Amino acid sequence: MFYAISWFLSFFLLALWSLTCWGLHAVTVWAISSAGVMAGGASAVNAVLVPDWLRGWIPPELAREFGAMIASAGPMVQSALEAVPALSGAVTVLAWGIWGLGAVVLVALAIGAHGLIALLQRRRAGLNAPHAAVVR
């Protein structure tokens, strides 16, 4: 009975692991493939979004300098966002690798649990066996 419970739990954990990896892979591929759209283009990169409550505490010179720094980094960030969708294939390979490593670990733990149950049952059977009388 313990064997069935341990293997059922192991297969349940493997299914949960597979579902988690699949879901994270789907979300990651979606985010990567639509990275340029989510950024809103070059105009969104060059815009400095400072919260209203923070504007009163930032000196105007620092705000202008920060805006200039963001504006100079805008083209570099935009080109990186345009190159990101090409990485979706690498994400798939990485997801399969991570899933495979996790699956191997879960199967190894299941085999270990199987061996531990067998060892405990043998030990219990050995303790419950009648001892032979020692003849002198």
N, C-alpha and C positions, 0 to 999 in steps of 0.2 A: 504494500500500500504506500509506503514511504517513497518507493521508486517512482510510482505514478505521480505522486504529488510533486516530487522534485523535478521530474521531467515536464510536467504540465506547467509548473512555475517557470522553468527555464524557457520553454517555448513561448509562454506569455511574455516574458521579458524580451525575448528576441523579436517578437511581433511589435512590442511597444518601441523597442530600439529602431526597428525598421520604419515604423510610422513616424517617429520623431525625425529620423534622418531624411525621410522623403519630404516631410513638411518643411523642414529647414532648407532643404535643397530647393524646393519650389519657391519659397519666399525669397531666397538669395538670388536665384536666377531671374525672378521677376524684378527685383530691385536693381540688379545689374543691367538687365536689358532695357529698363526704362529710366536709367540714371540721368540721361540727357534731358528727358522730358520733365523729370521731377525737379531738376535744377532750374528750369525755366529759361535757359539760354544765357547768353552773355550779359543781357541787361540785369538778370537776377544776380549774377555773380558780382557785377560791379556795384550793386546797391549795398549801402551800409545800413543795416537794420539795427538801430540802437533803440532800446525801449524808452518810452516817454519818461518813466520815473528815473532813468539813469542820465538823461540829457542834462538835467540841472546840475549834476555832480561832475560832469566831464568838462574840463576847460575847452574852449572852442579851438585853440591851437592843436590840442591833442586829438580832437575829433577830426579836424582837417587832415592831420598827418596820418591818422588811422585810415581815413577814406582814401588818401593817395596810395597808401600801402596796399589796400584791398584792390584798388583800381589797377595797380601795376601787376598784381598777382592774378587778375581776372583772366587774361588769355591763357595762362599756364593751367589754371584750374579748369577752364572750359575745354582745353585740349585733352586733359586727363579724363574729364567726364565723357568726351566723345570716344575715347579709347576703351573705356570700361566695358561696353557691351561685347567686345571681342573676347573678354575673359570668361564668358559664360560657359564655354567648353571646358576650361580648366576647372571651373567650380564643379562640374559634373564628375570629372575624374577624381577630384579631391573628395567629393561626397561619397563616391564608391569606395575609395580607400579607407576613409574613416568608418564607413559602415562595415566594411570587411574586417577591420581591426576589432571593432566592437563585437561583431558576431563571433569572431574567433575567441575572444575573451569570454563571452557568455557560454559558448559551447565548452570551453575548457573548464569553466566553473561548474557547468552541469555534469561533466564527467567526473570532476573532483567530488561533487556532492554524491554522485552515484557510488564512487569508491568509498567515501566516508560512511555512507549508509551500510554498505556491505561489511566494512570493518566493524562497525558498531554492532551489527547483527551477529557476526561471528563471535565477537567478544561476549555478548550477552548469552549466546548459545553455549559458549565455553564455561561461563560462570554457572549456568543452570544445569549443566550435565552432572550426573552423579559421579562422585569421585570413587575410583577403585580403591578397595581396601589394600593397604600395604601389608604384605605378609613378610614376616621376618624369620 
